[in-house]
Amino acid sequence: MAALAKDRNTLRRDGKQMEPPVAAATLIYAGALVAINAAGYAVPGATSTTLKAAGVAEARADNTGGAAGAIRVPLRKGWHQFANSASGDAITLADVGADCFIVDDQTVAKTNGSNTRSVAGQVADVDADGVWVNFA
């Protein structure tokens, strides 16, 4: 492509929001931890080794009756709070800066569950209400 010879409307994204296409027959609730599956479609967080954490759903996305990619889900990156896993796999302040792992669409854990869980993001903080996860 040749160099510009006039003004150009260059599209941009701030890197904090995205709208990936939703997998077929999938319901994602607002506030859910959302991941991208091996086919490139958004799905709710779940115990799996093939997911890539993407962010948090800003709205409900109901594609239960649709084909893959029929709708998109608005996501936001940054720090978000999720439920902490059970006591044996609970995240503590000592884990700040370490990766945490997806249990389901609202819960994260300290370990990969014997290689059964995907990385959710980095632990940013832990308080009485849950774990703050950074989706970079």
C-alpha positions in Angstrom: 0.0 0.0 0.0 1.3 3.5 -0.8 2.0 6.2 1.7 -0.9 8.6 2.6 -1.7 11.4 0.3 -4.6 12.7 2.4 -6.0 12.5 5.9 -7.0 9.0 7.0 -9.7 7.9 9.6 -7.5 5.4 11.5 -9.7 3.2 13.7 -8.5 2.5 17.3 -9.2 0.5 20.3 -8.2 1.3 23.9 -7.3 -2.3 24.6 -9.7 -2.5 27.5 -12.8 -3.4 25.6 -13.4 -6.1 22.9 -16.4 -7.9 21.4 -15.5 -11.4 20.4 -18.0 -13.6 18.6 -19.9 -16.1 20.9 -19.8 -19.8 20.4 -22.9 -21.6 19.1 -25.5 -22.7 21.7 -23.9 -20.6 24.4 -25.2 -18.3 27.1 -22.8 -15.9 28.8 -24.2 -13.9 31.8 -23.3 -10.3 32.5 -20.4 -10.3 34.9 -19.1 -13.7 33.9 -15.5 -14.5 33.4 -15.3 -15.0 29.6 -12.7 -17.1 27.7 -11.9 -17.8 24.1 -12.1 -21.4 23.1 -9.9 -23.3 20.7 -12.1 -22.3 17.7 -11.8 -18.6 18.6 -15.3 -18.1 20.1 -16.3 -16.6 23.4 -17.5 -19.0 26.1 -18.1 -18.8 29.8 -15.1 -19.6 32.0 -15.0 -23.3 32.8 -12.5 -26.0 33.9 -10.6 -26.7 30.7 -7.0 -26.6 29.5 -7.8 -25.1 26.1 -9.3 -21.7 27.1 -7.7 -18.3 27.0 -9.1 -15.8 29.5 -10.4 -12.7 27.7 -12.2 -10.5 30.3 -15.5 -9.9 31.9 -18.9 -9.8 30.1 -20.4 -6.3 30.3 -23.8 -7.6 29.1 -25.6 -10.9 28.8 -25.0 -12.7 25.5 -27.6 -15.3 24.7 -26.6 -17.3 21.6 -28.3 -20.5 22.8 -30.3 -20.7 19.5 -27.6 -19.3 17.2 -24.7 -20.4 15.1 -21.1 -19.7 16.2 -20.5 -16.0 15.7 -24.1 -15.0 15.3 -23.7 -12.5 18.1 -20.9 -10.8 20.0 -20.3 -10.2 23.7 -18.9 -6.9 25.0 -16.0 -7.6 27.3 -13.8 -5.4 29.5 -10.3 -6.1 30.6 -8.6 -4.7 33.8 -9.1 -5.7 37.5 -12.2 -7.6 38.3 -13.3 -9.4 41.5 -14.2 -13.1 41.5 -15.0 -15.8 44.1 -12.1 -17.6 45.7 -11.8 -21.3 45.3 -12.3 -23.8 48.1 -10.0 -23.8 51.1 -7.5 -26.3 49.7 -7.0 -24.2 46.6 -7.8 -20.8 48.0 -5.8 -17.8 46.9 -4.2 -15.6 49.6 -2.4 -12.3 49.7 0.9 -14.3 49.3 -0.3 -15.1 45.8 -0.5 -11.5 44.6 1.4 -11.3 41.3 1.0 -15.0 40.5 -1.3 -16.5 37.9 -4.7 -17.9 39.0 -6.8 -20.4 37.2 -10.4 -20.7 35.9 -12.7 -22.9 37.9 -16.0 -21.6 36.4 -17.4 -18.3 35.1 -17.2 -16.7 38.6 -14.5 -18.6 40.5 -10.7 -18.7 40.4 -8.2 -21.0 42.1 -4.6 -21.0 43.2 -3.5 -24.0 41.1 -4.2 -25.5 37.7 -6.0 -28.4 39.3 -3.5 -31.1 38.3 -3.3 -29.6 34.8 -7.1 -29.4 34.3 -7.5 -25.6 34.3 -6.5 -22.6 32.1 -4.9 -19.4 33.4 -7.5 -16.7 34.3 -5.1 -13.9 34.8 -2.8 -12.4 37.4 -3.8 -12.1 41.1 -3.9 -8.3 41.8 -5.4 -8.4 45.3 -7.3 -10.5 47.7 -9.9 -9.3 50.2 -12.8 -10.6 52.3 -15.1 -10.5 49.2 -12.9 -12.4 46.8 -9.9 -12.3 44.4 -9.1 -9.4 42.2 -7.9 -10.7 38.9 -6.0 -8.6 36.3 -7.1 -9.4 32.7 -4.3 -7.6 30.8 
